[in-house]
Amino acid sequence: MNQKYEALFTPFKIGEVEIPNRIVQCSMGGTTIFGWLEPSHFDIEGADFLLQRAKDGVGLVLPGMQVIRDTMGRKWLDSNRQMYRVLKPYMDEYHKTGGKLFIQLAGGFGRSMAVTPWMAALGKNDLLNKLASPIVDVQYAGASASATPNRWADGLTSRPFTVEEILELVWHFGASA
Ligand SMILES: Cc1cc2nc3c(=O)[nH]c(=O)nc-3n(C[C@H](O)[C@H](O)[C@H](O)COP(=O)(O)O)c2cc1C
């Protein structure tokens, strides 16, 4: 191997965790383990894809952003016990590669929530949003720290979270982790 690449194959540490080399797969929504923009579940195809990357020698894999509350169906990630049961043997298998996997937990999508025209229509109308909220709550998924404009839809403003909602999110971050 060309000597200039040798450093790529040396380990490094993040806190107490040793990563076997410098090759990191960045987080990309869609390459998830628990499903993407759908009710959380153990996504076998996504998990197999990530495991294969580790087998190929990627030292650290960061699956796509994982929201702690489903966008569709609105279930908390930590309440999905079955998914965690499947995750355990998967991680045992994953660790045999020597690679590491960090899950990027997120509270929601906030102002960057990519909304389609029908979602924007819901988000702008309190009554329609409330009616649809058991399935998809655009005002919740697009909520943020303050009333900032959505990145994708003109005229759609993020609803600021209430203090109670923020405390609830903090609790579920811990439970999901
Ligand atoms: C389709 C796509 C989805 C992404 N999803 C996430 C994400 O979930 N979390 C995150 O932190 N970054 C995300 N990113 C940013 C990437 O992790 C990366 O930082 C960015 O693409 C810059 O790296 P690159 O120049 O190699 O593309 C995403 C990028 C792309 C293209």
The ligand as a Tripos MOL2 file, in Angstrom:
@<TRIPOS>MOLECULE
LIG
   31    33     1     0     0
SMALL
NO_CHARGES

@<TRIPOS>ATOM
      1 C1        -29.2760   12.0000    1.3930 C.3       1 LIG1
      2 C2        -28.5080   12.5540    2.5640 C.ar      1 LIG1
      3 C3        -28.9940   12.3610    3.8360 C.ar      1 LIG1
      4 C4        -28.3070   12.8740    4.9430 C.ar      1 LIG1
      5 N1        -28.7780   12.6380    6.2040 N.ar      1 LIG1
      6 C5        -28.0770   13.0740    7.2650 C.ar      1 LIG1
      7 C6        -28.4810   12.7480    8.5840 C.ar      1 LIG1
      8 O1        -29.4740   12.0210    8.7950 O.2       1 LIG1
      9 N2        -27.7510   13.2380    9.6180 N.ar      1 LIG1
     10 C7        -26.6330   14.0290    9.4180 C.ar      1 LIG1
     11 O2        -26.0140   14.4490   10.4070 O.2       1 LIG1
     12 N3        -26.2110   14.3030    8.1770 N.ar      1 LIG1
     13 C8        -26.8890   13.8570    7.1140 C.ar      1 LIG1
     14 N4        -26.4250   14.1200    5.8540 N.ar      1 LIG1
     15 C9        -25.1270   14.8330    5.6990 C.3       1 LIG1
     16 C10       -24.0040   13.8100    5.4850 C.3       1 LIG1
     17 O3        -23.8160   13.0020    6.6250 O.3       1 LIG1
     18 C11       -22.6500   14.4890    5.1880 C.3       1 LIG1
     19 O4        -22.2200   15.2390    6.2890 O.3       1 LIG1
     20 C12       -22.7290   15.4160    4.0090 C.3       1 LIG1
     21 O5        -23.3490   14.7540    2.9400 O.3       1 LIG1
     22 C13       -21.3230   15.9340    3.6040 C.3       1 LIG1
     23 O6        -20.5030   14.8740    3.2400 O.3       1 LIG1
     24 P1        -20.1660   14.5930    1.6840 P.3       1 LIG1
     25 O7        -19.4750   15.8250    1.1960 O.co2     1 LIG1
     26 O8        -19.2660   13.3900    1.7090 O.co2     1 LIG1
     27 O9        -21.4730   14.3280    0.9900 O.co2     1 LIG1
     28 C14       -27.0970   13.6100    4.7460 C.ar      1 LIG1
     29 C15       -26.6180   13.7710    3.4400 C.ar      1 LIG1
     30 C16       -27.2870   13.2640    2.3740 C.ar      1 LIG1
     31 C17       -26.7150   13.4770    0.9890 C.3       1 LIG1
@<TRIPOS>BOND
     1     1     2 1
     2     2     3 ar
     3     2    30 ar
     4     3     4 ar
     5     4     5 ar
     6     4    28 ar
     7     5     6 ar
     8     6     7 ar
     9     6    13 1
    10     7     8 2
    11     7     9 ar
    12     9    10 ar
    13    10    11 2
    14    10    12 ar
    15    12    13 ar
    16    13    14 ar
    17    14    15 1
    18    14    28 ar
    19    15    16 1
    20    16    17 1
    21    16    18 1
    22    18    19 1
    23    18    20 1
    24    20    21 1
    25    20    22 1
    26    22    23 1
    27    23    24 1
    28    24    25 2
    29    24    26 1
    30    24    27 1
    31    28    29 ar
    32    29    30 ar
    33    30    31 1
@<TRIPOS>SUBSTRUCTURE
     1 LIG1         1 GROUP 0 **** ****
